[in-house]
Amino acid sequence: MYEILNQQQIQSFITDGFVRIENAFSAELATEVRKILWKDLPGNSSNSDTWTQSVVRLGMYNQEAFIKAANSDVLCGAFNQLVGKDNWIPCRSMGTFPIRFPSANDPGDTGWHVDASFPGTYPNDYFGWRINVKSKGRALLMLFLFSDVTEVDAPTRILKGSHIDIVRLLKSEGDAGLSFMELATKLPGLSGKEEVQAMGKAGTVYLCHPFLVHGAQQHRGTEPRFLAQPPLLLRNDFEIEGKEYYHPVEEAIRIGLHL
């Protein structure tokens, strides 16, 4: 398979923490996905008066349209370049979907955070899930845009380069790492990072370092925003010492560790 990302994009991923891929899947697939999701949403797609909630979260979907979007040739090629050839597990379901609606109300979930990757003492308690310096279990954070997203459509906020700071917060915590909430309490100490908004046409995907700090925001547009944020799961743990070549996710971790 030919290389999807050029060297400039790979270097940008290492230093900034993400790369944006346009046309990662087709607009037709995005339309099909939205039609399926509307069936599970409280409201009518053609009547904004029925959009009474600022955000509705839908779970995992395994219909063909979702699987095709998650496993396009473009994305699989990029996964191999960023994570390592076949060192990732293909997505067999797509989710979760935080569907955001135009609303004057604060959605109440706009804090900066890093997605956790492995369970803590109580697997059903997501706030107790953990993150360690080797990103156990998670290869990438991914943002799939299933609708057009402009600056008013609640684009995900990204702190550029924040993944390097997270490495430094995790390096002394060993294999146990920190819980989602423990790490979240340390994020206000980060400063001076440029904020980027994850915008684009339907079919755009942001492939992000698993440690990238990000957050939601209020929807100020006119049409619902459809986005999925599935993890890309690891087949084998990342290695950050003792080999000749490191993949971009590993290289970014090594920079944070001054290796």
N, C-alpha and C positions, 0 to 999 in steps of 0.2 A: 504494500500500500504506500502510495506516495506521501511525502511529508505535507501536512496541512499547515503547520505553523512555521514561519521563517525564523531566522535567528534573532531578529529584532523583537518579534513577538514573544519568543521564549525568554529573552533577557528581560523584557517588560514584565512577564509573569513572575520571574524570580525577584525583581526589585520592587514592583508595584503590588504584586499579589494576585493579579487577575489578567485574563485576556478575553477580549470580546470577539465572538465569532458570529458574523452575520450569515443569514441563510443556512444555519446549521440544520434546519429541517424546513419543510415547505409551508407556505402560507395555507395551503389546502389542508394539511394535517392540523395546523393550529385551529382552523375553522371547525374541523371535525371534533377536535378535543373540546372546544367551547360548547358545541351543541350537546355533547355528552354531559358536561359539567352542569349546564343549565338545568338539566332534568333533576339534579339533586340540590339545586339552590332554592331557597325560599324567596320567590319573586318571579316576575315575568320579564323576559328579556326586552320586551317592547314597551314596558310601562315602568318608568322610573319611580312612580309613586309607590311601587311595591318594594323598592330597595330600602328597607328600613334599618338595616344593620350596616355598620361601617366596615366590618370584616366578617367573612364566613369561611371557616376552615373545613376543607374536604380532605378525605383520606387518600388511600392508595388505589390506583386504577391500573388494570392490566389488559384493557382492550387493545386491539391491534394498533390503533392510531397513537396511543401513548408509547407503546414499545418501539414503534418505528421512529418516533421523534427522539427517543432516548438513545437509539442505537444506529443513527445515520452513519454512513461511511466517513463523513467529515468529522463527527464527534469521536468515533472509534480511533481514527488516525491521530487526533489530538490527544486522546487519553494515552495512547501508546507513547507519544512523545513526552508528555508531562509526568507520567507515572511509571512508565516502563512497559514494554511490550507484554501484553497479556497478564500484567500484574494487577489487574482490576477485574471486578465481577460485573458482567453485563447487567444492566437494569432490566428486571422482569416485571416491574411495576413502577408507577410514577406517582409521586406525591412528596410531601403534602402540598396542598393548594391553599394558600391564604388569598382568597378572592376579596379584593378591596373595592368598595363602592364609594361613589361620591358622597361625602358627608361632612357636616360642620362639626361633628362630634369627634373628640379625641378617641382613637381606637384603643388606647391604653396598652399598646405593645410596641412602642417605638424606641425602646432603649437599645443602646449599643450592646452587642453580644458576639460570642463565638459559638458556633454550633458544636455541641458535644458529640463524641463518637463511640463511647462504649459505656455500658451500664455500671452503676454504682451498686450499693448494697441493695437497693430496691429498684429493680429494672423498670417498674411501671411509673416511677417518679422521674420525669425527664429532667427536672431541675437538679437532680442528684447524679445525672449522667456525667461522665468525666472526659477530660481532654489531657493527653500527656504529650511530652515533647517529641515523640515519634509518631504522633497522630494515629495511635492504635485504631485500626478498623476503618478509618476514613481516608480515602485518597484525595478527594476534591469536594469542595462546596460548589454546587452548580445552581445557576439561576436561569430557568427556561422561560422565555417570554412567549406566552400564547395569545397575547393581544398586543397591539401597538402601545408603547409606553413612552409618553413625553414627560416633561418636567412637572406637569400638573397631575399625572396619573399615578401618584404614589410610587415612584421608582425606588427600589431598594437603595439605601445610602451605603456607601463603601468608604472606609478610611484607608486611603492609598498607603501602602507600605506598612500597615499595622501588623501584618503577620510576623515581621521580624521582631517587633516588640513583644509579641506573644511568646515567641521562642524564648526570649530572655526572662519572661515571667515564669515559664514552665521548666526551665533547665535545671533548677534545684529541687524539683518536686518528684523526680524519679518516675518509675513506671506507673505509680498510682495517679500522678498528675493532680489536677484540681477539678472540682465539680463545676458544672455550668454556673452556679450561683457564686461560688468562691472566685472564679475567674472574673465574672461580671463585676464584682465589687472592686476589682483592681483596675478596670478600664478607665474610670475617670482620671487616673493618673497619666494617661496618654495625652499628649498635647502636640500641637504643631503639625498635625497630619492634614493633608488635603482631602476634602470630601468630594467623592465622585458619585454620580447618580447613574444607576443601571438602566439606561434608556435604550430604545431601539424598536425596530419593526417586529411584528410577530414572526417567529422563526429565529430570533437572535438568542444566543446562549452565552452567558458569562461563566467561564471556567475559572474558579477561584482557589487559591491556596486554602487548605482546610483551616488555617489559623486566622484568616482574614476577618477583621472586625467589621460588622455590618449592622444595619438597623432598618426598620420600617419607617414609614411616615404617613401622614394624613393624606387622603385622596381629595384633590381640589379640582378634578376634571369633571367630565360629563358622562363617561362610559366606564363600566366596571373594568378593573385590571385583573387579567388572568395570568398567573405566574405559578410555576412549580419550583420547589427547591429540594430536589432529591439529593442524597449523598451519592458519590461514586465510592463503592466499597472496595477495600483492598483485598487482594488474594493472598499476598505475603507482606509481612511487616516491612516498613521502610528501613533501610540501612543507612546510617549517617556517618559511619566510620569503617575503615578497613577494606575498602575496595577502590578500584582505579577510576570508575566512572559513576557519577551521581546524576540521577534524573532531576529535573528542575524543582520538583517539590522538595526533594532531599537537599538540593543545593541551597535553597532558601533557608532551610533549617540550619544547615551548616554555617551560613553567614551569621545567623543569630547567635550561634554558639561560638563564633570566632574560630572555626576550624578551617 
